[in-house]
């Protein structure tokens, strides 16, 4: 249960409603959870109920796994109360360096999701001063890269300027693309002479008439005309190939809430389902040696309880024992927040957990204090009575996805 407070949702405990049972199913494709609550009082209990979703943090080094294409309900979250759909409210907050910047991004017109083209486009449209300010606040990081297809240049056949030549003082540049492109070019070549033009034809005419030395274009026009102009003009691919994007690195916190009425002395069923955000790598990483103070084997053992049998099973698949990243698997990581189950009255009467690894040939590892029963080629089930979520530990699941064998030749 929760109450709305300044800065977001604050979870509080209740001694009136008990979680009689929780049935949790976790797989890479879907998370489903079914609760049975018991109102232990002689009066109806009306409360705000909240369901937290995993935090999503942007990164300049890693791709963020987005469960769905929906702009707001990216997890495809759905819930029901006693079999009837619930219109839950989505609460989202943005944090960087432990500070709330939700209102700041809203004021800039930037989406709160730290991923996707819509967010990148909104940031790209901001003034450079604002981007630098966002960088100082820890919201974005600058990523500079070569983008030869972004802005191209052309010179007349026989020109002394080529892709290796420098733009020297006095070089006349016909620019197509507007004031922003002209200003950007002026920063790059402060000693050049710029001739703004309204079209590629006008810029090419300036080259023909020897009124310009280089034609620079930020539109797609130059790309589609290169072949047609061959023999008269030459493209310069590398003269203007650097671009800086400001990549989001803030954390998005998302929680759904709704008002629920628990009838006096009765039970009520609540069901949720959503598509998880699945992280991962292109290779197995925990077999490598420790480096720079980081030991992947120790981290995975603490987080996913990878025991010796699990590690040995993976090692046996290595084509070369000296190459620890050669195992024929990729990693998938799933997280589930189960600690809020301790906010109800007493322990959870019956807790059932089913983990589905997806395919029979995959491997799975997770932490569980008790018996684990394999119930199918892909599922594992656990059950506990009068269960409390482990203190300081959420559910973390590691799945090793077996690579499909390469087809035989011939």
C-alpha positions as CSV (number, residue, x, y, z in Angstrom):
1,X,0.0,0.0,0.0
2,X,1.1,3.6,-0.5
3,X,0.3,7.2,0.1
4,X,1.1,10.1,-2.2
5,X,3.6,12.4,-0.7
6,X,5.9,15.2,-2.0
7,X,8.4,13.8,-4.4
8,X,6.4,10.7,-5.3
9,X,4.9,7.6,-3.8
10,X,5.9,6.5,-0.3
11,X,5.1,2.9,0.7
12,X,3.5,2.3,4.1
13,X,2.5,-0.8,6.0
14,X,-1.1,-1.8,6.9
15,X,-2.3,-4.0,9.7
16,X,-5.8,-4.3,8.3
17,X,-5.3,-6.3,5.1
18,X,-3.3,-9.5,4.8
19,X,-1.8,-10.9,1.7
20,X,-3.2,-14.4,1.9
21,X,-1.3,-15.7,-1.1
22,X,0.9,-14.6,-4.0
23,X,1.4,-16.6,-7.2
24,X,4.2,-15.1,-9.3
25,X,5.3,-16.2,-12.8
26,X,8.5,-14.8,-14.3
27,X,9.7,-15.3,-17.8
28,X,11.6,-13.2,-20.4
29,X,8.3,-12.6,-22.3
30,X,5.9,-11.9,-19.4
31,X,5.6,-11.4,-15.7
32,X,2.2,-12.4,-14.1
33,X,1.3,-12.1,-10.5
34,X,-2.0,-13.0,-8.7
35,X,-2.7,-11.9,-5.2
36,X,-5.4,-12.9,-2.8
37,X,-6.0,-10.4,0.0
38,X,-8.0,-10.8,3.2
39,X,-9.6,-7.9,5.0
40,X,-9.3,-9.0,8.6
41,X,-11.6,-6.2,9.9
42,X,-15.4,-5.7,10.2
43,X,-15.3,-2.6,7.9
44,X,-14.4,-1.9,4.3
45,X,-10.8,-0.7,3.8
46,X,-10.2,1.8,1.1
47,X,-6.6,2.4,0.2
48,X,-4.3,3.6,-2.5
49,X,-2.4,0.5,-3.8
50,X,0.8,0.9,-5.8
51,X,2.8,-1.4,-8.0
52,X,6.4,-0.4,-8.7
53,X,8.1,-1.3,-12.0
54,X,11.8,-1.7,-12.5
55,X,13.9,1.5,-12.8
56,X,15.3,2.2,-16.3
57,X,18.5,4.1,-16.6
58,X,19.9,5.5,-19.8
59,X,23.5,4.8,-20.8
60,X,26.1,6.0,-23.3
61,X,27.6,2.5,-23.3
62,X,24.6,0.1,-23.3
63,X,21.3,-0.1,-25.1
64,X,18.3,0.1,-22.9
65,X,15.8,-2.8,-23.3
66,X,12.4,-1.4,-24.1
67,X,9.6,-4.0,-23.6
68,X,7.0,-2.4,-25.9
69,X,6.7,0.5,-28.4
70,X,4.0,2.4,-26.4
71,X,5.2,5.8,-25.4
72,X,3.9,5.7,-21.8
73,X,2.8,2.1,-21.0
74,X,6.1,0.7,-22.1
75,X,5.7,-2.4,-20.0
76,X,2.2,-3.2,-21.4
77,X,1.0,-3.1,-17.8
78,X,-2.5,-4.4,-17.0
79,X,-4.3,-5.1,-13.7
80,X,-7.6,-6.3,-12.5
81,X,-9.5,-6.3,-9.2
82,X,-11.8,-9.3,-8.5
83,X,-11.8,-10.0,-12.3
84,X,-12.6,-6.4,-13.4
85,X,-10.0,-4.3,-15.3
86,X,-8.6,-1.4,-13.3
87,X,-7.6,1.9,-14.9
88,X,-4.4,2.4,-13.0
89,X,-2.6,5.8,-12.9
90,X,1.0,5.9,-14.0
91,X,3.4,8.0,-11.9
92,X,6.9,8.7,-13.4
93,X,9.8,10.6,-12.0
94,X,13.2,11.4,-13.4
95,X,16.3,11.3,-11.1
96,X,20.0,12.1,-11.7
97,X,22.6,12.3,-9.0
98,X,19.8,11.5,-6.5
99,X,17.9,14.7,-7.5
100,X,14.4,14.9,-9.0
101,X,14.5,16.6,-12.5
102,X,11.0,15.6,-13.6
103,X,9.7,19.2,-13.8
104,X,12.9,20.3,-15.4
105,X,12.5,17.9,-18.3
106,X,8.8,18.6,-18.6
107,X,9.7,22.3,-18.9
108,X,12.1,21.6,-21.7
109,X,9.5,19.5,-23.5
110,X,11.7,16.4,-23.3
111,X,10.0,13.0,-22.8
112,X,10.8,11.4,-19.5
113,X,11.9,8.1,-21.1
114,X,15.7,7.9,-21.3
115,X,15.6,6.1,-24.6
116,X,14.0,6.2,-28.0
117,X,14.2,8.4,-31.0
118,X,11.5,10.8,-29.7
119,X,13.6,11.7,-26.7
120,X,16.8,12.0,-28.7
121,X,15.1,14.3,-31.2
122,X,13.8,16.5,-28.5
123,X,17.2,16.8,-26.9
124,X,18.9,17.5,-30.2
125,X,16.5,20.4,-30.9
126,X,17.5,22.2,-27.7
127,X,20.1,25.0,-27.7
128,X,23.7,24.0,-27.2
129,X,23.8,25.9,-23.9
130,X,20.9,23.9,-22.6
131,X,22.5,20.6,-23.6
132,X,25.7,21.7,-21.8
133,X,23.6,22.6,-18.7
134,X,21.9,19.1,-18.8
135,X,25.4,17.6,-19.0
136,X,26.5,19.5,-15.9
137,X,23.4,18.3,-14.0
138,X,24.2,14.6,-14.9
139,X,21.2,14.1,-17.1
140,X,23.1,13.5,-20.4
141,X,26.6,12.6,-21.7
142,X,28.1,13.9,-25.0
143,X,28.7,11.2,-27.6
144,X,30.8,12.4,-30.5
145,X,31.0,10.2,-33.6
146,X,31.6,10.2,-37.4
147,X,28.5,10.8,-39.4
148,X,29.5,11.0,-43.1
149,X,25.9,10.6,-44.3
150,X,24.7,13.6,-42.2
151,X,26.4,16.5,-44.1
152,X,28.1,16.0,-47.4
153,X,30.2,18.3,-49.5
154,X,31.1,18.6,-53.2
155,X,33.7,20.4,-55.2
156,X,34.1,21.1,-58.9
157,X,36.1,18.5,-60.9
158,X,39.8,19.4,-60.8
159,X,39.5,21.3,-57.5
160,X,42.6,21.3,-55.3
161,X,40.3,20.7,-52.3
162,X,39.7,17.0,-51.6
163,X,38.9,14.9,-48.5
164,X,42.4,15.2,-47.2
165,X,42.7,19.0,-47.8
166,X,42.2,21.6,-45.2
167,X,39.7,24.4,-45.3
168,X,42.1,27.3,-45.2
169,X,41.5,31.0,-44.7
170,X,39.5,32.5,-47.5
171,X,37.9,29.2,-48.7
172,X,34.6,30.1,-50.1
173,X,31.8,27.7,-49.0
174,X,28.3,27.6,-50.4
175,X,26.0,26.4,-47.6
176,X,22.6,24.8,-48.0
177,X,20.6,23.9,-44.9
178,X,19.8,27.1,-43.1
179,X,21.2,29.4,-40.4
180,X,22.0,26.6,-37.9
181,X,24.2,24.7,-40.4
182,X,25.9,27.9,-41.4
183,X,26.6,28.7,-37.8
184,X,27.9,25.2,-37.2
185,X,30.2,25.4,-40.3
186,X,31.4,28.8,-39.1
187,X,32.5,27.3,-35.8
188,X,34.4,24.6,-37.6
189,X,36.1,26.8,-40.2
190,X,36.2,30.3,-38.6
191,X,38.4,31.7,-41.4
192,X,36.3,30.5,-44.3
193,X,33.9,32.7,-46.3
194,X,30.3,31.5,-46.3
195,X,27.8,32.0,-49.1
196,X,24.3,31.0,-47.9
197,X,22.2,29.5,-50.7
198,X,18.6,28.4,-50.9
199,X,19.0,25.2,-53.0
200,X,21.5,22.7,-54.2
201,X,21.1,24.1,-57.8
202,X,22.1,27.6,-56.5
203,X,25.1,26.1,-54.7
204,X,26.2,24.2,-57.8
205,X,25.9,27.3,-60.0
206,X,28.2,29.1,-57.6
207,X,30.8,26.3,-58.0
208,X,30.4,26.4,-61.8
209,X,30.8,30.2,-61.9
210,X,33.9,29.9,-59.6
211,X,32.0,32.0,-57.0
212,X,32.5,29.2,-54.4
213,X,35.1,26.5,-53.8
214,X,33.1,24.0,-51.8
215,X,29.4,23.1,-51.6
216,X,28.2,22.0,-48.1
217,X,24.7,20.5,-47.7
218,X,22.8,19.2,-44.7
219,X,19.8,18.0,-46.7
220,X,19.4,14.7,-48.4
221,X,19.5,16.4,-51.8
222,X,23.2,16.1,-52.3
223,X,23.2,12.3,-51.6
224,X,20.7,11.5,-54.3
225,X,22.4,13.7,-56.9
226,X,26.0,12.4,-56.5
227,X,25.7,9.8,-59.3
228,X,24.0,12.2,-61.7
229,X,26.7,14.9,-61.2
230,X,29.6,12.5,-61.7
231,X,32.3,13.8,-64.1
232,X,31.5,17.4,-63.3
233,X,31.5,17.4,-59.5
234,X,33.3,15.3,-56.9
235,X,31.9,14.3,-53.5
236,X,34.0,14.9,-50.4
237,X,32.9,12.4,-47.8
238,X,35.0,13.2,-44.8
239,X,35.2,17.0,-44.8
240,X,32.3,17.4,-42.4
241,X,31.8,14.1,-40.6
242,X,31.7,14.8,-36.9
243,X,28.5,15.0,-34.8
244,X,27.9,15.2,-31.1
245,X,24.7,13.7,-29.6
246,X,23.7,14.2,-26.0
247,X,22.6,10.8,-24.7
248,X,20.2,10.5,-21.7
249,X,21.7,8.8,-18.6
250,X,19.0,9.7,-16.1
251,X,16.9,7.1,-14.2
252,X,13.2,6.8,-14.9
253,X,11.1,5.5,-11.9
254,X,7.7,4.2,-12.7
255,X,4.8,3.2,-10.4
256,X,1.2,2.4,-11.1
257,X,-1.4,3.2,-8.4
258,X,-5.2,2.9,-8.0
259,X,-7.9,3.2,-5.3
260,X,-9.0,-0.2,-4.1
261,X,-11.8,-1.1,-1.7
262,X,-11.3,-4.3,0.3
263,X,-14.7,-5.6,1.6
264,X,-15.0,-6.2,5.3
265,X,-14.2,-9.8,6.3
266,X,-13.8,-10.9,2.7
267,X,-11.0,-11.8,0.3
268,X,-10.2,-9.9,-2.9
269,X,-8.1,-11.0,-5.9
270,X,-5.7,-8.6,-7.7
271,X,-3.9,-9.7,-10.8
272,X,-1.1,-7.9,-12.7
273,X,0.8,-8.7,-15.9
274,X,3.5,-6.8,-17.8
275,X,6.3,-7.4,-20.2
276,X,9.6,-7.1,-18.4
277,X,12.6,-5.1,-19.6
278,X,15.2,-7.8,-20.2
279,X,18.9,-6.8,-20.1
280,X,21.7,-8.9,-21.4
281,X,25.0,-9.3,-23.2
282,X,26.2,-10.9,-26.5
283,X,28.4,-13.4,-24.6
284,X,28.8,-15.1,-21.2
285,X,30.8,-12.6,-19.0
286,X,31.2,-14.3,-15.6
287,X,33.9,-16.8,-16.7
288,X,36.5,-14.0,-17.3
289,X,39.2,-13.1,-14.9
290,X,38.8,-10.2,-12.5
291,X,40.0,-6.8,-13.7
292,X,40.3,-3.3,-12.3
293,X,39.0,-4.4,-9.0
294,X,35.9,-6.0,-10.5
295,X,35.3,-9.8,-10.3
296,X,32.4,-10.9,-12.5
297,X,32.3,-14.4,-11.0
298,X,31.8,-13.0,-7.4
299,X,29.2,-10.5,-8.5
300,X,27.1,-13.2,-10.3
301,X,27.4,-15.6,-7.4
302,X,26.1,-12.9,-5.1
303,X,23.4,-11.6,-7.4
304,X,22.2,-14.8,-9.1
305,X,23.6,-17.6,-6.8
306,X,25.6,-19.2,-9.7
307,X,27.0,-22.3,-7.9
308,X,29.9,-24.5,-9.0
309,X,27.7,-27.0,-10.9
310,X,26.2,-24.1,-13.0
311,X,29.6,-22.6,-13.7
312,X,31.1,-26.0,-14.6
313,X,28.2,-26.7,-17.0
314,X,28.9,-23.5,-18.9
315,X,32.7,-24.1,-18.9
316,X,32.2,-27.5,-20.5
317,X,30.7,-25.8,-23.5
318,X,33.8,-23.7,-24.2
319,X,35.4,-24.6,-27.6
320,X,38.7,-23.4,-26.1
321,X,39.2,-23.4,-22.3
322,X,41.6,-20.4,-22.6
323,X,38.8,-18.2,-24.2
324,X,36.3,-17.6,-21.4
325,X,34.0,-15.6,-23.6
326,X,33.5,-18.4,-26.2
327,X,30.6,-20.2,-24.5
328,X,27.7,-20.7,-27.0
329,X,25.3,-18.5,-24.9
330,X,24.0,-15.0,-24.5
331,X,22.9,-13.6,-21.2
332,X,19.4,-12.3,-20.2
333,X,18.7,-10.6,-16.9
334,X,15.3,-10.1,-15.3
335,X,14.5,-8.3,-12.1
336,X,11.3,-8.3,-9.9
337,X,10.6,-6.1,-6.9
338,X,9.1,-8.3,-4.3
339,X,10.1,-6.4,-1.1
340,X,6.8,-4.4,-1.1
341,X,5.0,-7.6,-0.3
342,X,6.2,-7.1,3.3
343,X,4.0,-4.0,3.6
344,X,0.8,-5.9,4.3
345,X,-0.3,-7.3,7.6
346,X,1.9,-10.2,8.6
347,X,3.7,-12.7,6.4
348,X,2.4,-13.8,3.0
349,X,0.3,-16.9,3.8
350,X,1.3,-18.9,0.7
351,X,3.9,-17.7,-1.8
352,X,4.4,-19.6,-5.1
353,X,7.1,-18.7,-7.6
354,X,7.4,-20.1,-11.2
355,X,10.4,-19.2,-13.3
356,X,10.3,-20.0,-17.0
357,X,13.7,-20.0,-18.8
358,X,12.1,-19.9,-22.3
359,X,13.7,-22.8,-24.1
360,X,14.7,-26.3,-22.9
361,X,18.3,-25.8,-24.0
362,X,18.7,-22.5,-22.0
363,X,20.2,-22.4,-18.5
364,X,18.9,-20.5,-15.5
365,X,20.2,-19.4,-12.1
366,X,18.6,-17.4,-9.3
367,X,18.6,-17.2,-5.5
368,X,16.0,-19.1,-3.5
369,X,16.1,-20.3,0.1
370,X,14.3,-23.6,-0.2
371,X,13.4,-26.5,-2.5
372,X,13.2,-25.9,-6.3
373,X,11.1,-28.3,-8.4
374,X,11.5,-28.6,-12.2
375,X,7.9,-29.0,-13.5
376,X,8.5,-28.9,-17.2
377,X,11.4,-28.6,-19.7
378,X,11.5,-24.9,-19.1
379,X,9.8,-24.1,-15.8
380,X,10.8,-24.3,-12.1
381,X,8.5,-23.9,-9.2
382,X,8.9,-23.0,-5.5
383,X,6.5,-22.6,-2.6
384,X,6.8,-21.2,0.9
385,X,4.3,-20.8,3.8
386,X,4.2,-17.7,6.0
387,X,6.8,-16.1,3.7
388,X,8.5,-12.8,4.0
389,X,10.5,-11.3,1.1
390,X,14.2,-11.5,1.8
391,X,15.6,-8.3,3.4
392,X,17.7,-6.3,1.0
393,X,17.4,-8.7,-1.9
394,X,15.0,-8.5,-4.8
395,X,14.4,-11.4,-7.3
396,X,17.2,-11.4,-9.9
397,X,17.1,-14.1,-12.6
398,X,20.0,-15.0,-15.0
399,X,19.1,-16.9,-18.2
400,X,21.7,-18.2,-20.5
401,X,20.2,-18.4,-24.0
402,X,21.8,-21.2,-26.0
403,X,22.8,-20.0,-29.5
404,X,21.2,-21.8,-32.4
405,X,23.8,-24.1,-34.1
406,X,25.0,-22.9,-37.5
407,X,23.3,-24.7,-40.4
408,X,25.4,-27.5,-41.9
409,X,27.2,-26.6,-45.2
410,X,25.8,-27.9,-48.4
